[in-house]
């Protein structure tokens, strides 16, 4: 049986973490062997990197991208690739798309250089589909309250808007590997749409 690697992407507060968990629950409840993982934080190294970046917000974009890809190299070889080989589908909360959107479009690093860096970390392993939960930045405040306000205050609405536009450009460049879901719908509506999108990759 072919296994699939599926990534959920989106700006902070888009609901992707909730939806990744719901997709995992949906597959598991239907007897589909799958794992749920995330970047950063899917490995002990990734968790340390995540904690370091959160407590050192002044680090450069280049440093961020190098740290995230160090985690990615570890994540791919120790978690994602073995799971796929062993017959499990993989659902990942953030992957390469986040690096390109945040450090590239958001923080201004060269996309070509980021792609090369990510290629080194991934060693040819990329999601078969990236599901982008798209939501306008200005709606985050009212949608989920304080948690989203924290995200906006930490990063800045202008920054998140650049990231969002970057995601949309990435999806537009590679429509066969990206699907855009309206993240402003209800949690249930978004979940149902994601289930519909992944069925061909899970059941053939």
N, C-alpha and C positions, 0 to 999 in steps of 0.2 A: 504494500500500500504506500502511495506517495504521501509524504507529510508536508505541511505548509507552514511557512514562517510569515506571520501577520503582525504588522506594527500599527499602533494607534498613535496619531500625532495631533498636535494642536497647541495653541498658546496656553499659558498658565490660566487655569480657571475654565477651560473649555469643556471639562467633564470627561476627558479621555481616560483618566485613572479609574473613575467609576465605571466607565463603559468597558474598559479592559477586563475589570473584575467580573462584570455582568456577562461578558462574552465567554470568559473562562467557566463561569458557573453554568451557562447554557450548554456549552459543549460537554462538560463533565456530567451534567444531569442527563444528557442523551447518550452517554456511554462512549464519548469520544475522548481518546487518550490525549491529553494536552497539558502544557505547563504555562504558568503565568510568570513573567519576569519583567524587569524594568531597567532603564538606564537613566542616570547612574543608580547603582544600588543593587544590581542583580547578583553581585559577587561581594565578598568581604572587602576587596580592594575598592570596588565601586561605592560601597557604603562609606568607606573612609574618605574617598574623594568627594562625595556628595556633602558630607559633614564639613570637610575642609573648605569647600567653595562657599557654603552657606555662611561660614564664620569669617570668611576673608573676601568680602564682596569687592574689594578694590583690585583684585588680581586682573591681569591683562586678558584680553580676548584670546590671544595666542596661547597663554598658559592654560586657560579654560579648555581650549580645543585639544591641546596635548594631553591634559589630564583625562578628559572625557574619552579620548581615543585609546589611551592606555587601559582604561576600564573596558572599553569596547573589545579590544584585542583579547583580554582575559575572558570577557563575557562570551564572546563568540566561540572560543576554543574549549572553554570549560563547562558552559551551560547550554548554549543554543545548538551548536553543531552536534554534540553528543545526544541531545534530546531528539533531534530530527533523525539521526542515524538509528536511534533506538525505537523509532516509531511513534513519537509524540509530535503533535502539532504545537507550535510555539506562538504564544501571544505576548508581544512585548510593548510595554508602555514607554514609548520614545525609542528612536534608533537614529540612524544617520540623518534622517530628515530634520531632526531637532538641531543637530550640529550645524547643518547648512542654513537653517532658518535663523537660529539664534546667533551663532558666532559669525556667520556669513552676512546674511541680509540685516540682522539686527545690529551687529557690532562692527561690521565693515571689513572683515577679513576676506581675502581672495577666495572666491568659490572654487576656482581651479585647484588652488593649493589645498583647500579643505577636502575636496573630492579625492585628491591623491593621498592625503593623510588617512582618510576614511577607508580607502581601498586597501592600504597597508594593514589597517586594523581588522578589516572584515575578511580578507583573504578570499574574496569571491562570493561570500555569503551575504545575500541581501533579501529583504522581505519580498515575497511574491506579490503582496499588495500592501500599500500604506493607506490606512483609512484616516483621513484628515477631518477632525471635528472643527468646523469653521464657525466662528462666532465673532461678531464685531466687538472691538475692545470696549466701546462705550456702553455696552449692555452688561458688562461683567459686574459693575457696582450693584445694580438692582437684582441681578440674577441669584447671587448666593451670598451677598452680604460681606461680612468682615473678612473672610478668607480671601475673597477676590480683591477687596480693597487693599489688603496687605500685598498681594502680588503686584498690583498696579503701582502702589507706592514704592515697592522695592525696585521695580524695573523701570517704571515710567510708562504712561499710556502711549507716548510717542514711540518709544522703543518697541512696545508690544505690537503697535500698529505696523511697524516695519517688519516685524517677525511674521505677523499674519499675512501681509502682502507677499513676503518671501515664500511662505508655505503655498499660497495660491499659485505663485509662479512655478514652483517646483512641480506641483500637481499638473499644471497646464503643459509643462514641458514633457511630461511622461505619463500621459493618461492611461496607458496600459498597466501601469504599476501604482497608480494613485486613484482613490475614490474620495470624493468630497461629500460629507454629510452635514446637513444644517444642524449645528450644535445648539441652536436656540430653541429647538423643539423640546418637548418634555423628555425626561429620562427614558420613559417607556418607548416613546416614538423613536428616539435615537437608537435604542437597543434593538428594536425590531428591524430597523433599516440596516444596522450592522449585521445582524443575523442573516438577512437576505443577501447582503453583499458577500459574506464569507462562504455561503453554502456551496457554490461551485468549486471552491478551493478545498473544502473539507470532504464533500461527498462526490465530487467529480461530475 
